[in-house]
Amino acid sequence: MSTTKVPATEFARNFGRYQDRALSGEVVEVTSHGRVVGGYLSASALEHYLRLRQREQEILIVGALP
């Protein structure tokens, strides 16, 4: 998965361009004064992230594992 960093003003002015990039599987990192302040990604990438985050929070009991 490729990543593009873009300043917040550029992202806001050309939202459609970056929306298309996100839909094609690219992650768009939005920066302000050189720091990442947010990101834009496709719905499928977001679903994947949320599944991973949920799995991180699962409690596994060693005795219950096969």
PDB file of N, CA, C and O in Angstrom, chain B, residues numbered from 101:
ATOM      1  N   MET B 101       0.859  -1.174   0.000  1.00  0.00           N
ATOM      2  CA  MET B 101       0.000   0.000   0.000  1.00  0.00           C
ATOM      3  C   MET B 101       0.903   1.233   0.000  1.00  0.00           C
ATOM      4  O   MET B 101       1.782   1.367   0.851  1.00  0.00           O
ATOM      5  N   SER B 102       0.684   2.113  -0.939  1.00  0.00           N
ATOM      6  CA  SER B 102       1.518   3.307  -1.031  1.00  0.00           C
ATOM      7  C   SER B 102       0.918   4.441  -0.203  1.00  0.00           C
ATOM      8  O   SER B 102      -0.275   4.445   0.102  1.00  0.00           O
ATOM      9  N   THR B 103       1.759   5.386   0.146  1.00  0.00           N
ATOM     10  CA  THR B 103       1.360   6.516   0.990  1.00  0.00           C
ATOM     11  C   THR B 103       1.794   7.824   0.340  1.00  0.00           C
ATOM     12  O   THR B 103       2.892   7.922  -0.208  1.00  0.00           O
ATOM     13  N   THR B 104       0.929   8.818   0.407  1.00  0.00           N
ATOM     14  CA  THR B 104       1.239  10.154  -0.083  1.00  0.00           C
ATOM     15  C   THR B 104       1.071  11.132   1.064  1.00  0.00           C
ATOM     16  O   THR B 104       0.050  11.111   1.751  1.00  0.00           O
ATOM     17  N   LYS B 105       2.066  11.993   1.282  1.00  0.00           N
ATOM     18  CA  LYS B 105       1.952  13.055   2.286  1.00  0.00           C
ATOM     19  C   LYS B 105       1.578  14.342   1.556  1.00  0.00           C
ATOM     20  O   LYS B 105       2.155  14.678   0.522  1.00  0.00           O
ATOM     21  N   VAL B 106       0.605  15.050   2.113  1.00  0.00           N
ATOM     22  CA  VAL B 106       0.140  16.277   1.477  1.00  0.00           C
ATOM     23  C   VAL B 106      -0.208  17.303   2.565  1.00  0.00           C
ATOM     24  O   VAL B 106      -0.796  16.946   3.586  1.00  0.00           O
ATOM     25  N   PRO B 107       0.153  18.572   2.352  1.00  0.00           N
ATOM     26  CA  PRO B 107      -0.225  19.614   3.322  1.00  0.00           C
ATOM     27  C   PRO B 107      -1.748  19.767   3.397  1.00  0.00           C
ATOM     28  O   PRO B 107      -2.451  19.537   2.413  1.00  0.00           O
ATOM     29  N   ALA B 108      -2.241  20.153   4.556  1.00  0.00           N
ATOM     30  CA  ALA B 108      -3.682  20.265   4.783  1.00  0.00           C
ATOM     31  C   ALA B 108      -4.358  21.216   3.788  1.00  0.00           C
ATOM     32  O   ALA B 108      -5.460  20.933   3.319  1.00  0.00           O
ATOM     33  N   THR B 109      -3.716  22.322   3.469  1.00  0.00           N
ATOM     34  CA  THR B 109      -4.337  23.267   2.528  1.00  0.00           C
ATOM     35  C   THR B 109      -4.474  22.642   1.145  1.00  0.00           C
ATOM     36  O   THR B 109      -5.500  22.813   0.487  1.00  0.00           O
ATOM     37  N   GLU B 110      -3.455  21.925   0.701  1.00  0.00           N
ATOM     38  CA  GLU B 110      -3.506  21.250  -0.596  1.00  0.00           C
ATOM     39  C   GLU B 110      -4.603  20.182  -0.588  1.00  0.00           C
ATOM     40  O   GLU B 110      -5.340  20.041  -1.563  1.00  0.00           O
ATOM     41  N   PHE B 111      -4.709  19.431   0.512  1.00  0.00           N
ATOM     42  CA  PHE B 111      -5.735  18.396   0.644  1.00  0.00           C
ATOM     43  C   PHE B 111      -7.127  19.012   0.535  1.00  0.00           C
ATOM     44  O   PHE B 111      -7.989  18.487  -0.171  1.00  0.00           O
ATOM     45  N   ALA B 112      -7.346  20.124   1.232  1.00  0.00           N
ATOM     46  CA  ALA B 112      -8.660  20.772   1.218  1.00  0.00           C
ATOM     47  C   ALA B 112      -8.991  21.338  -0.160  1.00  0.00           C
ATOM     48  O   ALA B 112     -10.130  21.230  -0.616  1.00  0.00           O
ATOM     49  N   ARG B 113      -8.014  21.936  -0.821  1.00  0.00           N
ATOM     50  CA  ARG B 113      -8.262  22.552  -2.132  1.00  0.00           C
ATOM     51  C   ARG B 113      -8.498  21.536  -3.235  1.00  0.00           C
ATOM     52  O   ARG B 113      -9.225  21.807  -4.190  1.00  0.00           O
ATOM     53  N   ASN B 114      -7.883  20.365  -3.104  1.00  0.00           N
ATOM     54  CA  ASN B 114      -7.981  19.335  -4.147  1.00  0.00           C
ATOM     55  C   ASN B 114      -8.493  18.018  -3.574  1.00  0.00           C
ATOM     56  O   ASN B 114      -7.949  16.949  -3.853  1.00  0.00           O
ATOM     57  N   PHE B 115      -9.546  18.114  -2.773  1.00  0.00           N
ATOM     58  CA  PHE B 115     -10.078  16.939  -2.090  1.00  0.00           C
ATOM     59  C   PHE B 115     -10.422  15.812  -3.055  1.00  0.00           C
ATOM     60  O   PHE B 115     -10.118  14.652  -2.776  1.00  0.00           O
ATOM     61  N   GLY B 116     -11.045  16.127  -4.171  1.00  0.00           N
ATOM     62  CA  GLY B 116     -11.446  15.103  -5.143  1.00  0.00           C
ATOM     63  C   GLY B 116     -10.274  14.274  -5.635  1.00  0.00           C
ATOM     64  O   GLY B 116     -10.393  13.058  -5.784  1.00  0.00           O
ATOM     65  N   ARG B 117      -9.153  14.914  -5.885  1.00  0.00           N
ATOM     66  CA  ARG B 117      -7.954  14.209  -6.353  1.00  0.00           C
ATOM     67  C   ARG B 117      -7.489  13.198  -5.308  1.00  0.00           C
ATOM     68  O   ARG B 117      -7.166  12.058  -5.640  1.00  0.00           O
ATOM     69  N   TYR B 118      -7.457  13.622  -4.045  1.00  0.00           N
ATOM     70  CA  TYR B 118      -6.973  12.738  -2.988  1.00  0.00           C
ATOM     71  C   TYR B 118      -8.000  11.678  -2.616  1.00  0.00           C
ATOM     72  O   TYR B 118      -7.639  10.596  -2.152  1.00  0.00           O
ATOM     73  N   GLN B 119      -9.266  11.981  -2.816  1.00  0.00           N
ATOM     74  CA  GLN B 119     -10.308  10.979  -2.615  1.00  0.00           C
ATOM     75  C   GLN B 119     -10.131   9.850  -3.629  1.00  0.00           C
ATOM     76  O   GLN B 119     -10.247   8.676  -3.278  1.00  0.00           O
ATOM     77  N   ASP B 120      -9.853  10.198  -4.878  1.00  0.00           N
ATOM     78  CA  ASP B 120      -9.610   9.182  -5.913  1.00  0.00           C
ATOM     79  C   ASP B 120      -8.399   8.332  -5.572  1.00  0.00           C
ATOM     80  O   ASP B 120      -8.416   7.118  -5.776  1.00  0.00           O
ATOM     81  N   ARG B 121      -7.348   8.956  -5.057  1.00  0.00           N
ATOM     82  CA  ARG B 121      -6.151   8.198  -4.672  1.00  0.00           C
ATOM     83  C   ARG B 121      -6.470   7.214  -3.559  1.00  0.00           C
ATOM     84  O   ARG B 121      -6.010   6.072  -3.585  1.00  0.00           O
ATOM     85  N   ALA B 122      -7.258   7.652  -2.579  1.00  0.00           N
ATOM     86  CA  ALA B 122      -7.624   6.769  -1.472  1.00  0.00           C
ATOM     87  C   ALA B 122      -8.472   5.603  -1.974  1.00  0.00           C
ATOM     88  O   ALA B 122      -8.293   4.467  -1.534  1.00  0.00           O
ATOM     89  N   LEU B 123      -9.384   5.879  -2.882  1.00  0.00           N
ATOM     90  CA  LEU B 123     -10.227   4.816  -3.421  1.00  0.00           C
ATOM     91  C   LEU B 123      -9.429   3.799  -4.227  1.00  0.00           C
ATOM     92  O   LEU B 123      -9.842   2.647  -4.360  1.00  0.00           O
ATOM     93  N   SER B 124      -8.285   4.222  -4.765  1.00  0.00           N
ATOM     94  CA  SER B 124      -7.446   3.291  -5.526  1.00  0.00           C
ATOM     95  C   SER B 124      -6.491   2.521  -4.615  1.00  0.00           C
ATOM     96  O   SER B 124      -5.639   1.779  -5.104  1.00  0.00           O
ATOM     97  N   GLY B 125      -6.624   2.687  -3.293  1.00  0.00           N
ATOM     98  CA  GLY B 125      -5.832   1.909  -2.354  1.00  0.00           C
ATOM     99  C   GLY B 125      -4.677   2.640  -1.725  1.00  0.00           C
ATOM    100  O   GLY B 125      -3.922   2.053  -0.948  1.00  0.00           O
ATOM    101  N   GLU B 126      -4.521   3.901  -2.040  1.00  0.00           N
ATOM    102  CA  GLU B 126      -3.422   4.688  -1.482  1.00  0.00           C
ATOM    103  C   GLU B 126      -3.864   5.335  -0.174  1.00  0.00           C
ATOM    104  O   GLU B 126      -5.029   5.709  -0.035  1.00  0.00           O
ATOM    105  N   VAL B 127      -2.960   5.470   0.778  1.00  0.00           N
ATOM    106  CA  VAL B 127      -3.235   6.198   2.016  1.00  0.00           C
ATOM    107  C   VAL B 127      -2.703   7.616   1.840  1.00  0.00           C
ATOM    108  O   VAL B 127      -1.566   7.817   1.414  1.00  0.00           O
ATOM    109  N   VAL B 128      -3.540   8.593   2.172  1.00  0.00           N
ATOM    110  CA  VAL B 128      -3.140   9.994   2.073  1.00  0.00           C
ATOM    111  C   VAL B 128      -2.937  10.527   3.482  1.00  0.00           C
ATOM    112  O   VAL B 128      -3.885  10.624   4.261  1.00  0.00           O
ATOM    113  N   GLU B 129      -1.685  10.874   3.807  1.00  0.00           N
ATOM    114  CA  GLU B 129      -1.369  11.462   5.106  1.00  0.00           C
ATOM    115  C   GLU B 129      -1.459  12.977   4.973  1.00  0.00           C
ATOM    116  O   GLU B 129      -0.806  13.574   4.118  1.00  0.00           O
ATOM    117  N   VAL B 130      -2.271  13.593   5.823  1.00  0.00           N
ATOM    118  CA  VAL B 130      -2.459  15.040   5.795  1.00  0.00           C
ATOM    119  C   VAL B 130      -1.553  15.652   6.857  1.00  0.00           C
ATOM    120  O   VAL B 130      -1.574  15.243   8.018  1.00  0.00           O
ATOM    121  N   THR B 131      -0.750  16.646   6.442  1.00  0.00           N
ATOM    122  CA  THR B 131       0.212  17.259   7.351  1.00  0.00           C
ATOM    123  C   THR B 131      -0.106  18.732   7.585  1.00  0.00           C
ATOM    124  O   THR B 131      -0.743  19.395   6.766  1.00  0.00           O
ATOM    125  N   SER B 132       0.355  19.215   8.723  1.00  0.00           N
ATOM    126  CA  SER B 132       0.267  20.635   9.054  1.00  0.00           C
ATOM    127  C   SER B 132       1.574  21.004   9.739  1.00  0.00           C
ATOM    128  O   SER B 132       1.925  20.435  10.772  1.00  0.00           O
ATOM    129  N   HIS B 133       2.279  21.944   9.168  1.00  0.00           N
ATOM    130  CA  HIS B 133       3.576  22.370   9.698  1.00  0.00           C
ATOM    131  C   HIS B 133       4.539  21.193   9.845  1.00  0.00           C
ATOM    132  O   HIS B 133       5.301  21.117  10.808  1.00  0.00           O
ATOM    133  N   GLY B 134       4.493  20.277   8.873  1.00  0.00           N
ATOM    134  CA  GLY B 134       5.414  19.152   8.849  1.00  0.00           C
ATOM    135  C   GLY B 134       5.034  17.953   9.711  1.00  0.00           C
ATOM    136  O   GLY B 134       5.751  16.952   9.717  1.00  0.00           O
ATOM    137  N   ARG B 135       3.912  18.035  10.444  1.00  0.00           N
ATOM    138  CA  ARG B 135       3.478  16.910  11.278  1.00  0.00           C
ATOM    139  C   ARG B 135       2.224  16.288  10.684  1.00  0.00           C
ATOM    140  O   ARG B 135       1.377  16.990  10.132  1.00  0.00           O
ATOM    141  N   VAL B 136       2.109  14.979  10.799  1.00  0.00           N
ATOM    142  CA  VAL B 136       0.902  14.298  10.336  1.00  0.00           C
ATOM    143  C   VAL B 136      -0.219  14.602  11.324  1.00  0.00           C
ATOM    144  O   VAL B 136      -0.093  14.357  12.524  1.00  0.00           O
ATOM    145  N   VAL B 137      -1.326  15.145  10.793  1.00  0.00           N
ATOM    146  CA  VAL B 137      -2.475  15.493  11.638  1.00  0.00           C
ATOM    147  C   VAL B 137      -3.689  14.633  11.338  1.00  0.00           C
ATOM    148  O   VAL B 137      -4.694  14.709  12.045  1.00  0.00           O
ATOM    149  N   GLY B 138      -3.607  13.816  10.300  1.00  0.00           N
ATOM    150  CA  GLY B 138      -4.724  12.951   9.956  1.00  0.00           C
ATOM    151  C   GLY B 138      -4.392  12.125   8.736  1.00  0.00           C
ATOM    152  O   GLY B 138      -3.316  12.243   8.148  1.00  0.00           O
ATOM    153  N   GLY B 139      -5.336  11.292   8.372  1.00  0.00           N
ATOM    154  CA  GLY B 139      -5.138  10.455   7.204  1.00  0.00           C
ATOM    155  C   GLY B 139      -6.450  10.183   6.510  1.00  0.00           C
ATOM    156  O   GLY B 139      -7.514  10.255   7.126  1.00  0.00           O
ATOM    157  N   TYR B 140      -6.381   9.875   5.246  1.00  0.00           N
ATOM    158  CA  TYR B 140      -7.562   9.575   4.451  1.00  0.00           C
ATOM    159  C   TYR B 140      -7.308   8.257   3.755  1.00  0.00           C
ATOM    160  O   TYR B 140      -6.299   8.093   3.070  1.00  0.00           O
ATOM    161  N   LEU B 141      -8.230   7.308   3.929  1.00  0.00           N
ATOM    162  CA  LEU B 141      -8.057   6.007   3.314  1.00  0.00           C
ATOM    163  C   LEU B 141      -9.398   5.473   2.854  1.00  0.00           C
ATOM    164  O   LEU B 141     -10.450   6.002   3.213  1.00  0.00           O
ATOM    165  N   SER B 142      -9.349   4.424   2.059  1.00  0.00           N
ATOM    166  CA  SER B 142     -10.572   3.861   1.502  1.00  0.00           C
ATOM    167  C   SER B 142     -11.387   3.167   2.588  1.00  0.00           C
ATOM    168  O   SER B 142     -10.874   2.865   3.665  1.00  0.00           O
ATOM    169  N   ALA B 143     -12.652   2.921   2.297  1.00  0.00           N
ATOM    170  CA  ALA B 143     -13.530   2.245   3.251  1.00  0.00           C
ATOM    171  C   ALA B 143     -13.025   0.839   3.547  1.00  0.00           C
ATOM    172  O   ALA B 143     -13.114   0.388   4.689  1.00  0.00           O
ATOM    173  N   SER B 144     -12.502   0.141   2.555  1.00  0.00           N
ATOM    174  CA  SER B 144     -12.003  -1.216   2.793  1.00  0.00           C
ATOM    175  C   SER B 144     -10.758  -1.195   3.680  1.00  0.00           C
ATOM    176  O   SER B 144     -10.596  -2.071   4.530  1.00  0.00           O
ATOM    177  N   ALA B 145      -9.887  -0.223   3.499  1.00  0.00           N
ATOM    178  CA  ALA B 145      -8.708  -0.103   4.356  1.00  0.00           C
ATOM    179  C   ALA B 145      -9.120   0.262   5.779  1.00  0.00           C
ATOM    180  O   ALA B 145      -8.504  -0.209   6.735  1.00  0.00           O
ATOM    181  N   LEU B 146     -10.140   1.084   5.933  1.00  0.00           N
ATOM    182  CA  LEU B 146     -10.647   1.432   7.257  1.00  0.00           C
ATOM    183  C   LEU B 146     -11.222   0.205   7.953  1.00  0.00           C
ATOM    184  O   LEU B 146     -10.961  -0.011   9.136  1.00  0.00           O
ATOM    185  N   GLU B 147     -12.000  -0.601   7.234  1.00  0.00           N
ATOM    186  CA  GLU B 147     -12.561  -1.826   7.811  1.00  0.00           C
ATOM    187  C   GLU B 147     -11.444  -2.753   8.281  1.00  0.00           C
ATOM    188  O   GLU B 147     -11.525  -3.333   9.364  1.00  0.00           O
ATOM    189  N   HIS B 148     -10.407  -2.888   7.467  1.00  0.00           N
ATOM    190  CA  HIS B 148      -9.269  -3.728   7.827  1.00  0.00           C
ATOM    191  C   HIS B 148      -8.608  -3.208   9.105  1.00  0.00           C
ATOM    192  O   HIS B 148      -8.304  -3.989  10.007  1.00  0.00           O
ATOM    193  N   TYR B 149      -8.390  -1.916   9.185  1.00  0.00           N
ATOM    194  CA  TYR B 149      -7.792  -1.294  10.369  1.00  0.00           C
ATOM    195  C   TYR B 149      -8.651  -1.557  11.606  1.00  0.00           C
ATOM    196  O   TYR B 149      -8.128  -1.916  12.661  1.00  0.00           O
ATOM    197  N   LEU B 150      -9.958  -1.379  11.479  1.00  0.00           N
ATOM    198  CA  LEU B 150     -10.847  -1.578  12.626  1.00  0.00           C
ATOM    199  C   LEU B 150     -10.845  -3.028  13.092  1.00  0.00           C
ATOM    200  O   LEU B 150     -10.896  -3.289  14.294  1.00  0.00           O
ATOM    201  N   ARG B 151     -10.788  -3.983  12.151  1.00  0.00           N
ATOM    202  CA  ARG B 151     -10.702  -5.400  12.531  1.00  0.00           C
ATOM    203  C   ARG B 151      -9.405  -5.675  13.285  1.00  0.00           C
ATOM    204  O   ARG B 151      -9.412  -6.381  14.294  1.00  0.00           O
ATOM    205  N   LEU B 152      -8.291  -5.121  12.802  1.00  0.00           N
ATOM    206  CA  LEU B 152      -7.011  -5.312  13.480  1.00  0.00           C
ATOM    207  C   LEU B 152      -7.033  -4.711  14.883  1.00  0.00           C
ATOM    208  O   LEU B 152      -6.531  -5.310  15.834  1.00  0.00           O
ATOM    209  N   ARG B 153      -7.609  -3.544  14.997  1.00  0.00           N
ATOM    210  CA  ARG B 153      -7.683  -2.880  16.306  1.00  0.00           C
ATOM    211  C   ARG B 153      -8.528  -3.690  17.279  1.00  0.00           C
ATOM    212  O   ARG B 153      -8.195  -3.794  18.459  1.00  0.00           O
ATOM    213  N   GLN B 154      -9.624  -4.264  16.784  1.00  0.00           N
ATOM    214  CA  GLN B 154     -10.482  -5.080  17.641  1.00  0.00           C
ATOM    215  C   GLN B 154      -9.747  -6.343  18.092  1.00  0.00           C
ATOM    216  O   GLN B 154      -9.870  -6.751  19.247  1.00  0.00           O
ATOM    217  N   ARG B 155      -8.985  -6.961  17.191  1.00  0.00           N
ATOM    218  CA  ARG B 155      -8.239  -8.162  17.552  1.00  0.00           C
ATOM    219  C   ARG B 155      -7.161  -7.864  18.579  1.00  0.00           C
ATOM    220  O   ARG B 155      -6.856  -8.715  19.414  1.00  0.00           O
ATOM    221  N   GLU B 156      -6.578  -6.672  18.533  1.00  0.00           N
ATOM    222  CA  GLU B 156      -5.579  -6.283  19.533  1.00  0.00           C
ATOM    223  C   GLU B 156      -6.173  -6.255  20.933  1.00  0.00           C
ATOM    224  O   GLU B 156      -5.469  -6.496  21.913  1.00  0.00           O
ATOM    225  N   GLN B 157      -7.444  -5.967  21.030  1.00  0.00           N
ATOM    226  CA  GLN B 157      -8.086  -5.798  22.324  1.00  0.00           C
ATOM    227  C   GLN B 157      -8.666  -7.092  22.884  1.00  0.00           C
ATOM    228  O   GLN B 157      -9.149  -7.107  24.016  1.00  0.00           O
ATOM    229  N   GLU B 158      -8.627  -8.174  22.116  1.00  0.00           N
ATOM    230  CA  GLU B 158      -9.155  -9.448  22.587  1.00  0.00           C
ATOM    231  C   GLU B 158      -8.245 -10.016  23.669  1.00  0.00           C
ATOM    232  O   GLU B 158      -7.021  -9.907  23.597  1.00  0.00           O
ATOM    233  N   ILE B 159      -8.864 -10.617  24.662  1.00  0.00           N
ATOM    234  CA  ILE B 159      -8.123 -11.253  25.736  1.00  0.00           C
ATOM    235  C   ILE B 159      -8.077 -12.748  25.442  1.00  0.00           C
ATOM    236  O   ILE B 159      -9.115 -13.385  25.263  1.00  0.00           O
ATOM    237  N   LEU B 160      -6.885 -13.295  25.394  1.00  0.00           N
ATOM    238  CA  LEU B 160      -6.728 -14.717  25.146  1.00  0.00           C
ATOM    239  C   LEU B 160      -6.280 -15.403  26.425  1.00  0.00           C
ATOM    240  O   LEU B 160      -5.320 -14.978  27.068  1.00  0.00           O
ATOM    241  N   ILE B 161      -6.980 -16.463  26.786  1.00  0.00           N
ATOM    242  CA  ILE B 161      -6.621 -17.256  27.958  1.00  0.00           C
ATOM    243  C   ILE B 161      -5.880 -18.493  27.463  1.00  0.00           C
ATOM    244  O   ILE B 161      -6.401 -19.262  26.655  1.00  0.00           O
ATOM    245  N   VAL B 162      -4.681 -18.671  27.949  1.00  0.00           N
ATOM    246  CA  VAL B 162      -3.820 -19.740  27.459  1.00  0.00           C
ATOM    247  C   VAL B 162      -4.504 -21.102  27.566  1.00  0.00           C
ATOM    248  O   VAL B 162      -4.399 -21.915  26.648  1.00  0.00           O
ATOM    249  N   GLY B 163      -5.191 -21.358  28.657  1.00  0.00           N
ATOM    250  CA  GLY B 163      -5.868 -22.650  28.852  1.00  0.00           C
ATOM    251  C   GLY B 163      -7.011 -22.875  27.874  1.00  0.00           C
ATOM    252  O   GLY B 163      -7.409 -24.018  27.651  1.00  0.00           O
ATOM    253  N   ALA B 164      -7.542 -21.817  27.292  1.00  0.00           N
ATOM    254  CA  ALA B 164      -8.668 -21.944  26.371  1.00  0.00           C
ATOM    255  C   ALA B 164      -8.220 -22.126  24.919  1.00  0.00           C
ATOM    256  O   ALA B 164      -9.044 -22.388  24.043  1.00  0.00           O
ATOM    257  N   LEU B 165      -6.914 -21.988  24.665  1.00  0.00           N
ATOM    258  CA  LEU B 165      -6.418 -22.143  23.304  1.00  0.00           C
ATOM    259  C   LEU B 165      -6.336 -23.613  22.937  1.00  0.00           C
ATOM    260  O   LEU B 165      -6.051 -24.446  23.798  1.00  0.00           O
ATOM    261  N   PRO B 166      -6.584 -23.954  21.660  1.00  0.00           N
ATOM    262  CA  PRO B 166      -6.511 -25.361  21.231  1.00  0.00           C
ATOM    263  C   PRO B 166      -5.102 -25.906  21.257  1.00  0.00           C
ATOM    264  O   PRO B 166      -4.885 -27.071  20.924  1.00  0.00           O
TER     265      PRO B 166
END
